[in-house]
Amino acid sequence: MSGTTRIVGWGGVGAIGEERLSEDLLSVSQAVPLSRGLGRSYGDSAVPPPSQPVVLGTMLADRILSFDADSGVLCAEAGLSLYELNRLFLPRRFFVPVTPGTQFVTLGGMVASDVHGKNHHVAGCFGEHVLHLRMRVGDGRVVDCSPTENADLFRATIGGMGLTGHILEVTFRMAKIPSCWIYQETERVPDLDSLLAALGKAAHEWPMTVAWIDCLQSGSAMGRGILYRGRWATAAEAPKHPPSSKLRLMVPFQFPSWAMGEQSVRLFNAALYHSHVPRVKKGIVSPEEFFYPLDAIRHWNRIYGKEGFTQHQAVLPASAGRGAVRRFLELLTAQGGASFLCVLKDCGAQGSGMLSFPMPGTSIALDLALRDRTQEHIDRLNELVIREGGRIYLTKDALTRPEDFAKMEPRLTDWKRVRDKWDPERRLRSAQSVRLLGDKP
C-alpha cells in the first residue's frame, strides 16, 4: 500500500513524497532510501531526500515474534509501537527498560534514535538493552547484528538515524516492574541553582527524574521550575486495578502564529509555576501521566501554527560545570527564546551507540516556533554548545549547520567509516543526511 502525501516531521518540516506501507518490510524494494515509523522525530530525519522522495512506512509490520516471561526478552518487528507494547505488557507487570517522552514511536525508531528518558542516569539509552537486530543493508542483504555479531554495524545503527540499514526486527529485554503505577513527588523550586542542586540530589536517590523550567525568567528567578521524581510504586502502594487510558483532548486546528509569542508563553509559564501548590506534592500517578504528559493532547504540535516549530536539545557535559546551564539560559533569554516546554534531565554514562546523544551532564530541551529569526537563535545556541563541549540530539534537529555538527561530534569519522563499509554507494539517505552529512540530494 502506498500513496503520495506530505511527509513531515513532528515540527512540520517535510516534503511531498510517497510512503510505502507493508506488513512485510522485505516485500518493499530495496531502492527505498529510508524507513519511517510514526513520524514523531521533530525535524527532517524521517523525511526522504529530495531526489528520491520515498519512505518505507513500518507501522503495519508490528507483530510480536517471541517473548520469554522468565528473562523478559522480546523480539518484534520494527513497526511495533510503544503504545501497543504498553497496552499489552503493563498489565503483565513488564515495561520497556527506557522510554522517551511519547509512546507513539516504533521499536525501529527507538533504536535509530537510541532514545533516552527520565531514567538515563541509571539505565542509559534504549540501545544498552537491545540484544539483536535484523536489518536490510544498502545492497539488499538481510543481516543479523548484535554486540558480538557484525558489532560495528550494530553500534553504528544504534543512534544512527536509519542511515545504516532498514531495521526489520528488534530483540531487547523488557523490565519486570512491581506494579502498573508510579509513585511521584513534585517540588516547586525558586531558582536555577536550587533546581540544579535538587536535580543532582534526586539523581542519587530516585531512578526517574526530570525538571520543567520557566526559561523566560531572568535575574534571581532564572531557572525556576518544577522538579519531578519518580519510581515504580510497590504492590502495597499501588491501586488494585490497572490504570485506564484517559480521554485525550485534541487541538482541532493550527493556531495563529501570534499564539506562541513571548507574552503568551510568559503568562503560561507563570501560571504553571504558581499553580503548583503546595510546594511539594506526593502521590500515585499512572505511567501515562508520568512519562507521556503531552500524549494527552492529540496534535499538540498545531499550537505552533502553520510555520511549525523545532526543538533544540543539547547535552552540556558535567565537565563544564553547572555554570554551563546558566550560560545557556542567559543566552536563550537574551535572544527572547519563548518556549513553554523547557526540560532538564540528568544524563549518565555515554552509550555504546556510535552517535548516541547523551553524555554525563545535563540535557536541555526546548521548543522554538519556526519564525524569521529561529535559524539565528539555533546558530547561537549551537555556538555555545560547541564551546562547552556538548552536542545536540539529531532526532529533534531541523536547523543545525553541517560545520557545527562536525565540531560537536568527534565520533563522526568512525561512524562514517562503518557506514562506508555497509553502504558505500549511499543508497540510504534522508533529508537530514543531505543537510548535515553532504549526501547527494
NUGUDREN-531286 format. One record per residue (C-alpha): chain; residue in one letter; residue number from 0; y, x, z. Coordinates in Angstrom, 3 decimals. Layout:
ATOM;c;r;k;py;px;pz
ATOM;A;A;NUM;Y;X;Z
...
//
This chain:
ATOM;c;r;k;py;px;pz
ATOM;A;M;0;0.000;0.000;0.000
ATOM;A;S;1;3.382;1.378;-0.918
ATOM;A;G;2;6.896;0.375;-1.804
ATOM;A;T;3;10.365;1.680;-2.445
ATOM;A;T;4;12.584;1.365;0.588
ATOM;A;R;5;15.259;3.195;2.535
ATOM;A;I;6;13.502;5.840;4.605
ATOM;A;V;7;15.653;6.675;7.608
ATOM;A;G;8;15.559;8.431;10.937
ATOM;A;W;9;16.395;6.522;14.111
ATOM;A;G;10;20.007;7.670;13.855
ATOM;A;G;11;20.447;6.188;10.384
ATOM;A;V;12;20.195;9.341;8.247
ATOM;A;G;13;17.985;8.725;5.241
ATOM;A;A;14;17.468;8.124;1.541
ATOM;A;I;15;15.810;5.729;-0.883
ATOM;A;G;16;12.156;6.608;-1.267
ATOM;A;E;17;8.555;5.423;-1.245
ATOM;A;E;18;6.385;5.124;1.851
ATOM;A;R;19;2.684;5.098;1.030
ATOM;A;L;20;0.758;3.344;3.789
ATOM;A;S;21;-3.006;3.577;4.018
ATOM;A;E;22;-5.771;3.063;6.568
ATOM;A;D;23;-7.411;6.152;5.058
ATOM;A;L;24;-4.997;9.085;5.073
ATOM;A;L;25;-7.275;11.103;2.810
ATOM;A;S;26;-7.000;8.475;0.071
ATOM;A;V;27;-3.317;9.270;-0.485
ATOM;A;S;28;-2.508;12.003;-2.980
ATOM;A;Q;29;-2.157;15.485;-1.536
ATOM;A;A;30;1.096;15.782;-3.521
ATOM;A;V;31;2.916;13.711;-0.860
ATOM;A;P;32;5.157;16.263;0.896
ATOM;A;L;33;5.413;14.725;4.365
ATOM;A;S;34;3.699;12.459;6.889
ATOM;A;R;35;5.680;9.881;8.821
ATOM;A;G;36;4.804;7.761;11.837
ATOM;A;L;37;7.066;5.107;13.365
ATOM;A;G;38;10.363;6.722;12.368
ATOM;A;R;39;11.702;7.494;15.855
ATOM;A;S;40;12.790;11.072;15.136
ATOM;A;Y;41;16.568;10.837;15.226
ATOM;A;G;42;17.613;12.980;12.284
ATOM;A;D;43;16.090;13.908;8.927
ATOM;A;S;44;12.783;15.472;9.989
ATOM;A;A;45;10.783;12.412;8.842
ATOM;A;V;46;12.852;11.906;5.682
ATOM;A;P;47;11.380;13.311;2.435
ATOM;A;P;48;13.099;15.929;0.272
ATOM;A;P;49;15.463;14.586;-2.412
ATOM;A;S;50;13.394;15.640;-5.421
ATOM;A;Q;51;10.161;14.159;-4.065
ATOM;A;P;52;11.177;11.047;-2.077
ATOM;A;V;53;7.684;10.043;-0.924
ATOM;A;V;54;6.174;9.981;2.554
ATOM;A;L;55;2.672;9.277;3.817
ATOM;A;G;56;3.004;6.475;6.384
ATOM;A;T;57;0.324;6.886;9.043
ATOM;A;M;58;0.764;3.751;11.173
ATOM;A;L;59;-2.240;1.934;9.649
ATOM;A;A;60;-4.565;4.862;10.399
ATOM;A;D;61;-4.764;4.063;14.101
ATOM;A;R;62;-8.432;3.999;15.096
ATOM;A;I;63;-9.731;5.472;18.349
ATOM;A;L;64;-12.687;7.592;17.249
ATOM;A;S;65;-14.110;8.561;20.645
ATOM;A;F;66;-13.312;8.531;24.355
ATOM;A;D;67;-15.108;10.135;27.296
ATOM;A;A;68;-14.191;8.396;30.549
ATOM;A;D;69;-15.569;11.258;32.645
ATOM;A;S;70;-13.456;14.000;31.062
ATOM;A;G;71;-10.608;11.853;29.729
ATOM;A;V;72;-10.986;13.439;26.268
ATOM;A;L;73;-9.854;11.074;23.500
ATOM;A;C;74;-9.986;11.529;19.733
ATOM;A;A;75;-7.954;9.225;17.497
ATOM;A;E;76;-6.368;9.012;14.088
ATOM;A;A;77;-2.829;10.342;13.834
ATOM;A;G;78;-1.247;6.918;13.332
ATOM;A;L;79;-2.288;5.523;16.721
ATOM;A;S;80;0.833;4.606;18.657
ATOM;A;L;81;1.610;5.484;22.238
ATOM;A;Y;82;2.379;1.802;22.804
ATOM;A;E;83;-1.189;0.896;21.865
ATOM;A;L;84;-2.607;3.710;23.985
ATOM;A;N;85;-0.703;2.437;26.995
ATOM;A;R;86;-1.800;-1.136;26.358
ATOM;A;L;87;-5.445;-0.146;26.205
ATOM;A;F;88;-5.681;2.582;28.822
ATOM;A;L;89;-3.208;1.816;31.606
ATOM;A;P;90;-5.458;-0.973;32.943
ATOM;A;R;91;-8.306;1.573;32.946
ATOM;A;R;92;-6.173;3.998;35.017
ATOM;A;F;93;-5.608;6.539;32.249
ATOM;A;F;94;-2.277;7.702;30.853
ATOM;A;V;95;-1.148;10.330;28.371
ATOM;A;P;96;-0.510;13.664;30.122
ATOM;A;V;97;3.017;13.849;28.659
ATOM;A;T;98;5.165;11.030;27.328
ATOM;A;P;99;8.529;11.090;25.546
ATOM;A;G;100;11.251;8.523;26.247
ATOM;A;T;101;9.850;5.909;23.859
ATOM;A;Q;102;6.341;4.574;23.411
ATOM;A;F;103;6.994;3.678;19.777
ATOM;A;V;104;5.706;7.002;18.467
ATOM;A;T;105;2.389;8.055;16.946
ATOM;A;L;106;-0.004;10.759;18.066
ATOM;A;G;107;0.743;12.742;14.918
ATOM;A;G;108;4.455;12.569;15.664
ATOM;A;M;109;3.864;13.629;19.262
ATOM;A;V;110;2.092;16.750;18.020
ATOM;A;A;111;4.594;17.546;15.261
ATOM;A;S;112;7.483;17.260;17.735
ATOM;A;D;113;5.482;18.683;20.651
ATOM;A;V;114;7.074;16.013;22.802
ATOM;A;H;115;8.058;16.620;26.390
ATOM;A;G;116;9.020;14.288;29.203
ATOM;A;K;117;10.113;13.891;32.784
ATOM;A;N;118;7.163;15.987;33.995
ATOM;A;H;119;7.738;19.053;31.824
ATOM;A;H;120;8.294;21.273;34.859
ATOM;A;V;121;4.696;20.606;35.972
ATOM;A;A;122;2.764;19.541;32.830
ATOM;A;G;123;4.509;21.259;29.921
ATOM;A;C;124;4.628;19.702;26.464
ATOM;A;F;125;2.063;17.414;24.873
ATOM;A;G;126;0.684;20.315;22.854
ATOM;A;E;127;-0.595;22.004;26.012
ATOM;A;H;128;-3.089;19.145;26.373
ATOM;A;V;129;-4.223;18.981;22.729
ATOM;A;L;130;-7.737;20.332;22.217
ATOM;A;H;131;-8.284;19.940;18.473
ATOM;A;L;132;-6.533;18.838;15.276
ATOM;A;R;133;-7.911;17.808;11.901
ATOM;A;M;134;-5.411;18.404;9.120
ATOM;A;R;135;-4.969;18.406;5.377
ATOM;A;V;136;-3.079;21.548;4.417
ATOM;A;G;137;-0.938;22.213;1.363
ATOM;A;D;138;-3.750;22.951;-1.108
ATOM;A;G;139;-5.607;19.749;-0.200
ATOM;A;R;140;-8.284;21.225;2.049
ATOM;A;V;141;-9.198;19.416;5.268
ATOM;A;V;142;-9.136;21.967;8.071
ATOM;A;D;143;-10.052;21.849;11.750
ATOM;A;C;144;-7.943;23.868;14.144
ATOM;A;S;145;-7.776;24.461;17.879
ATOM;A;P;146;-6.760;27.239;20.290
ATOM;A;T;147;-9.858;29.145;19.126
ATOM;A;E;148;-10.389;27.937;15.515
ATOM;A;N;149;-7.639;28.643;12.975
ATOM;A;A;150;-5.483;29.247;16.026
ATOM;A;D;151;-2.454;30.356;14.013
ATOM;A;L;152;-2.327;27.011;12.185
ATOM;A;F;153;-2.841;25.152;15.467
ATOM;A;R;154;0.079;26.894;17.179
ATOM;A;A;155;2.350;26.536;14.140
ATOM;A;T;156;1.573;22.808;13.843
ATOM;A;I;157;2.428;22.006;17.469
ATOM;A;G;158;6.171;21.522;17.228
ATOM;A;G;159;6.076;22.411;13.505
ATOM;A;M;160;7.725;19.136;12.362
ATOM;A;G;161;4.924;18.243;9.955
ATOM;A;L;162;5.583;21.244;7.715
ATOM;A;T;163;2.195;22.964;8.093
ATOM;A;G;164;-0.023;20.075;7.016
ATOM;A;H;165;-0.724;16.352;7.269
ATOM;A;I;166;-2.129;15.683;10.742
ATOM;A;L;167;-5.140;13.385;10.370
ATOM;A;E;168;-6.815;13.333;13.786
ATOM;A;V;169;-5.779;14.417;17.274
ATOM;A;T;170;-8.073;15.221;20.208
ATOM;A;F;171;-6.484;15.573;23.638
ATOM;A;R;172;-7.163;14.972;27.312
ATOM;A;M;173;-5.855;11.829;28.988
ATOM;A;A;174;-4.811;11.993;32.648
ATOM;A;K;175;-6.534;9.925;35.319
ATOM;A;I;176;-3.980;8.023;37.441
ATOM;A;P;177;-4.333;6.277;40.826
ATOM;A;S;178;-2.623;3.051;39.770
ATOM;A;C;179;-0.686;1.369;36.945
ATOM;A;W;180;2.637;1.636;38.806
ATOM;A;I;181;5.317;4.243;39.550
ATOM;A;Y;182;6.885;4.959;42.932
ATOM;A;Q;183;10.544;5.753;42.161
ATOM;A;E;184;13.552;6.948;44.110
ATOM;A;T;185;17.028;6.980;42.577
ATOM;A;E;186;20.152;8.551;44.025
ATOM;A;R;187;23.814;8.353;43.054
ATOM;A;V;188;25.264;11.903;43.102
ATOM;A;P;189;29.051;12.545;43.022
ATOM;A;D;190;29.437;15.789;41.039
ATOM;A;L;191;27.692;18.321;38.835
ATOM;A;D;192;26.954;21.000;41.455
ATOM;A;S;193;25.383;18.428;43.764
ATOM;A;L;194;23.402;16.897;40.922
ATOM;A;L;195;22.014;20.213;39.659
ATOM;A;A;196;21.050;21.185;43.208
ATOM;A;A;197;19.335;17.817;43.737
ATOM;A;L;198;17.553;18.066;40.384
ATOM;A;G;199;16.311;21.553;41.238
ATOM;A;K;200;15.103;20.455;44.669
ATOM;A;A;201;13.356;17.418;43.213
ATOM;A;A;202;11.502;19.599;40.700
ATOM;A;H;203;9.739;21.334;43.607
ATOM;A;E;204;8.787;18.074;45.299
ATOM;A;W;205;8.244;15.497;42.555
ATOM;A;P;206;6.125;15.531;39.368
ATOM;A;M;207;8.664;13.491;37.373
ATOM;A;T;208;12.437;13.977;37.447
ATOM;A;V;209;15.426;13.203;35.240
ATOM;A;A;210;19.152;12.641;35.671
ATOM;A;W;211;21.678;10.485;33.837
ATOM;A;I;212;25.244;11.822;33.979
ATOM;A;D;213;28.645;10.415;33.163
ATOM;A;C;214;29.628;13.041;30.624
ATOM;A;L;215;33.199;11.793;30.181
ATOM;A;Q;216;34.357;12.752;33.663
ATOM;A;S;217;36.307;15.945;34.321
ATOM;A;G;218;37.625;17.675;37.423
ATOM;A;S;219;35.821;17.111;40.709
ATOM;A;A;220;33.863;14.152;39.270
ATOM;A;M;221;32.459;16.107;36.317
ATOM;A;G;222;28.719;15.631;36.071
ATOM;A;R;223;28.487;12.726;38.475
ATOM;A;G;224;25.380;10.730;37.815
ATOM;A;I;225;22.129;9.186;38.960
ATOM;A;L;226;19.016;11.209;39.762
ATOM;A;Y;227;15.586;9.662;39.167
ATOM;A;R;228;12.493;10.936;40.975
ATOM;A;G;229;9.030;9.512;40.433
ATOM;A;R;230;5.285;9.806;40.896
ATOM;A;W;231;2.318;7.542;40.271
ATOM;A;A;232;2.005;5.036;43.104
ATOM;A;T;233;-1.140;5.222;45.187
ATOM;A;A;234;-3.606;2.352;45.089
ATOM;A;A;235;-2.400;1.282;48.537
ATOM;A;E;236;1.272;1.237;47.441
ATOM;A;A;237;0.804;-0.491;44.105
ATOM;A;P;238;0.699;-4.229;43.466
ATOM;A;K;239;-2.816;-5.536;42.949
ATOM;A;H;240;-2.046;-6.797;39.461
ATOM;A;P;241;-1.167;-4.565;36.459
ATOM;A;P;242;2.409;-4.674;35.143
ATOM;A;S;243;3.086;-7.100;32.341
ATOM;A;S;244;5.184;-6.328;29.286
ATOM;A;K;245;8.719;-7.597;29.700
ATOM;A;L;246;10.508;-9.709;27.138
ATOM;A;R;247;12.537;-7.301;25.033
ATOM;A;L;248;16.119;-8.056;24.154
ATOM;A;M;249;17.351;-7.352;20.631
ATOM;A;V;250;20.597;-6.104;19.148
ATOM;A;P;251;20.788;-8.580;16.246
ATOM;A;F;252;23.328;-6.769;14.080
ATOM;A;Q;253;25.173;-3.487;13.680
ATOM;A;F;254;28.150;-3.179;15.982
ATOM;A;P;255;31.599;-2.335;14.596
ATOM;A;S;256;32.411;1.378;14.783
ATOM;A;W;257;35.073;0.914;17.462
ATOM;A;A;258;32.480;-0.456;19.893
ATOM;A;M;259;31.314;3.080;20.714
ATOM;A;G;260;34.795;4.533;21.130
ATOM;A;E;261;35.702;6.689;24.105
ATOM;A;Q;262;37.323;3.920;26.110
ATOM;A;S;263;34.373;1.522;25.869
ATOM;A;V;264;31.894;4.287;26.710
ATOM;A;R;265;34.060;5.371;29.647
ATOM;A;L;266;34.017;1.807;31.027
ATOM;A;F;267;30.255;1.511;30.527
ATOM;A;N;268;29.563;4.810;32.278
ATOM;A;A;269;31.816;3.947;35.207
ATOM;A;A;270;30.158;0.552;35.608
ATOM;A;L;271;26.676;2.080;35.544
ATOM;A;Y;272;27.582;4.742;38.092
ATOM;A;H;273;29.362;2.462;40.575
ATOM;A;S;274;26.778;-0.304;40.326
ATOM;A;H;275;24.125;1.969;41.821
ATOM;A;V;276;24.297;0.516;45.337
ATOM;A;P;277;23.099;1.590;47.840
ATOM;A;R;278;23.411;5.304;47.152
ATOM;A;V;279;19.627;5.815;47.418
ATOM;A;K;280;17.117;3.248;46.214
ATOM;A;K;281;13.341;3.326;46.653
ATOM;A;G;282;10.634;1.115;45.239
ATOM;A;I;283;7.742;0.411;42.898
ATOM;A;V;284;8.529;0.015;39.189
ATOM;A;S;285;6.476;-0.374;36.039
ATOM;A;P;286;5.803;2.581;33.739
ATOM;A;E;287;7.829;0.811;31.019
ATOM;A;E;288;10.878;0.665;33.290
ATOM;A;F;289;10.493;4.274;34.424
ATOM;A;F;290;9.514;6.041;31.197
ATOM;A;Y;291;10.943;3.804;28.459
ATOM;A;P;292;14.112;2.010;29.624
ATOM;A;L;293;15.637;1.879;26.133
ATOM;A;D;294;12.492;0.330;24.669
ATOM;A;A;295;13.523;-2.864;26.453
ATOM;A;I;296;16.226;-3.296;23.789
ATOM;A;R;297;14.946;-3.640;20.243
ATOM;A;H;298;17.088;-1.962;17.580
ATOM;A;W;299;19.424;-0.470;20.191
ATOM;A;N;300;20.449;2.103;17.570
ATOM;A;R;301;22.505;-0.651;15.896
ATOM;A;I;302;25.189;-0.369;18.584
ATOM;A;Y;303;26.470;2.754;16.791
ATOM;A;G;304;27.368;0.811;13.664
ATOM;A;K;305;26.539;1.372;10.022
ATOM;A;E;306;27.597;5.045;10.149
ATOM;A;G;307;24.773;5.738;12.587
ATOM;A;F;308;24.510;8.431;15.239
ATOM;A;T;309;22.883;11.717;16.068
ATOM;A;Q;310;21.519;13.184;19.244
ATOM;A;H;311;22.244;16.729;20.284
ATOM;A;Q;312;19.551;18.006;22.617
ATOM;A;A;313;19.681;21.587;23.767
ATOM;A;V;314;17.950;23.603;26.450
ATOM;A;L;315;20.080;26.133;28.312
ATOM;A;P;316;17.923;28.873;29.826
ATOM;A;A;317;17.622;29.391;33.567
ATOM;A;S;318;18.752;32.989;32.989
ATOM;A;A;319;22.208;31.666;32.013
ATOM;A;G;320;22.596;30.082;35.456
ATOM;A;R;321;23.917;26.658;36.396
ATOM;A;G;322;27.296;27.677;35.044
ATOM;A;A;323;25.935;27.201;31.512
ATOM;A;V;324;25.577;23.466;32.107
ATOM;A;R;325;29.158;23.268;33.370
ATOM;A;R;326;30.439;25.199;30.358
ATOM;A;F;327;28.555;22.817;28.055
ATOM;A;L;328;30.061;19.749;29.711
ATOM;A;E;329;33.533;21.269;29.754
ATOM;A;L;330;33.308;21.822;26.007
ATOM;A;L;331;31.958;18.322;25.465
ATOM;A;T;332;34.737;16.625;27.440
ATOM;A;A;333;37.395;18.820;25.802
ATOM;A;Q;334;36.177;17.572;22.415
ATOM;A;G;335;36.208;13.970;23.580
ATOM;A;G;336;32.476;13.545;23.072
ATOM;A;A;337;31.893;9.900;24.006
ATOM;A;S;338;28.222;9.359;24.883
ATOM;A;F;339;26.847;6.663;27.156
ATOM;A;L;340;23.469;8.421;27.081
ATOM;A;C;341;23.610;11.935;28.534
ATOM;A;V;342;20.413;13.081;30.194
ATOM;A;L;343;19.482;16.232;32.088
ATOM;A;K;344;15.904;17.379;32.599
ATOM;A;D;345;14.413;20.355;34.383
ATOM;A;C;346;12.234;22.377;31.981
ATOM;A;G;347;9.305;24.582;32.884
ATOM;A;A;348;7.449;27.300;31.007
ATOM;A;Q;349;7.691;27.667;27.243
ATOM;A;G;350;4.768;26.058;25.418
ATOM;A;S;351;2.212;27.643;23.131
ATOM;A;G;352;3.570;25.878;20.049
ATOM;A;M;353;5.394;28.408;17.909
ATOM;A;L;354;8.504;26.229;17.588
ATOM;A;S;355;8.136;24.156;20.758
ATOM;A;F;356;11.524;23.201;22.130
ATOM;A;P;357;11.629;23.651;25.933
ATOM;A;M;358;12.009;26.880;27.864
ATOM;A;P;359;12.639;27.421;31.583
ATOM;A;G;360;16.077;25.943;32.189
ATOM;A;T;361;17.967;22.677;31.817
ATOM;A;S;362;17.735;20.303;28.881
ATOM;A;I;363;20.859;18.318;27.975
ATOM;A;A;364;20.573;15.386;25.563
ATOM;A;L;365;23.479;13.260;24.388
ATOM;A;D;366;24.030;10.675;21.683
ATOM;A;L;367;27.056;11.032;19.404
ATOM;A;A;368;28.249;8.454;16.911
ATOM;A;L;369;28.463;9.818;13.365
ATOM;A;R;370;32.182;9.956;12.670
ATOM;A;D;371;34.586;12.244;10.788
ATOM;A;R;372;34.533;14.993;13.434
ATOM;A;T;373;30.903;14.833;14.534
ATOM;A;Q;374;29.882;17.835;12.421
ATOM;A;E;375;32.668;19.865;14.042
ATOM;A;H;376;31.510;18.769;17.517
ATOM;A;I;377;27.917;19.782;16.762
ATOM;A;D;378;29.013;23.149;15.359
ATOM;A;R;379;30.973;23.964;18.515
ATOM;A;L;380;28.193;22.829;20.830
ATOM;A;N;381;25.724;24.962;18.891
ATOM;A;E;382;28.015;27.981;19.153
ATOM;A;L;383;27.881;27.615;22.921
ATOM;A;V;384;24.100;27.120;22.903
ATOM;A;I;385;23.725;30.354;20.929
ATOM;A;R;386;25.987;32.268;23.338
ATOM;A;E;387;23.983;31.002;26.310
ATOM;A;G;388;20.651;31.950;24.727
ATOM;A;G;389;19.426;28.379;24.277
ATOM;A;R;390;18.112;26.314;21.388
ATOM;A;I;391;18.073;22.767;20.031
ATOM;A;Y;392;15.334;20.160;19.606
ATOM;A;L;393;14.541;19.669;15.918
ATOM;A;T;394;13.251;16.124;16.436
ATOM;A;K;395;16.749;14.992;17.402
ATOM;A;D;396;18.761;17.132;14.972
ATOM;A;A;397;20.607;15.995;11.845
ATOM;A;L;398;23.603;18.336;11.561
ATOM;A;T;399;22.749;21.862;12.718
ATOM;A;R;400;23.555;24.522;10.129
ATOM;A;P;401;20.773;26.880;8.966
ATOM;A;E;402;22.574;30.018;10.098
ATOM;A;D;403;22.988;28.596;13.593
ATOM;A;F;404;19.356;27.549;13.850
ATOM;A;A;405;18.228;31.035;12.805
ATOM;A;K;406;20.344;32.563;15.575
ATOM;A;M;407;18.781;30.249;18.154
ATOM;A;E;408;15.195;30.735;17.078
ATOM;A;P;409;13.766;34.284;17.220
ATOM;A;R;410;10.254;32.832;16.772
ATOM;A;L;411;11.120;31.503;13.311
ATOM;A;T;412;9.979;34.607;11.415
ATOM;A;D;413;6.467;34.464;12.885
ATOM;A;W;414;6.248;30.710;12.236
ATOM;A;K;415;7.290;31.192;8.608
ATOM;A;R;416;4.581;33.817;8.201
ATOM;A;V;417;1.928;31.297;9.247
ATOM;A;R;418;3.462;28.649;7.008
ATOM;A;D;419;3.346;31.112;4.080
ATOM;A;K;420;-0.363;31.637;4.717
ATOM;A;W;421;-1.318;27.951;4.747
ATOM;A;D;422;1.229;26.562;2.278
ATOM;A;P;423;2.519;29.412;0.091
ATOM;A;E;424;3.833;27.006;-2.559
ATOM;A;R;425;5.835;24.957;-0.018
ATOM;A;R;426;4.228;21.688;-1.019
ATOM;A;L;427;5.009;20.309;2.438
ATOM;A;R;428;8.722;19.730;2.905
ATOM;A;S;429;11.273;17.386;4.424
ATOM;A;A;430;14.969;16.731;4.165
ATOM;A;Q;431;15.306;18.737;7.371
ATOM;A;S;432;13.404;21.730;5.987
ATOM;A;V;433;15.635;21.675;2.901
ATOM;A;R;434;18.709;21.693;5.133
ATOM;A;L;435;17.577;24.218;7.740
ATOM;A;L;436;14.958;26.420;6.090
ATOM;A;G;437;16.146;26.673;2.499
ATOM;A;D;438;13.218;24.791;0.966
ATOM;A;K;439;13.669;23.574;-2.583
ATOM;A;P;440;15.327;20.141;-2.643
//
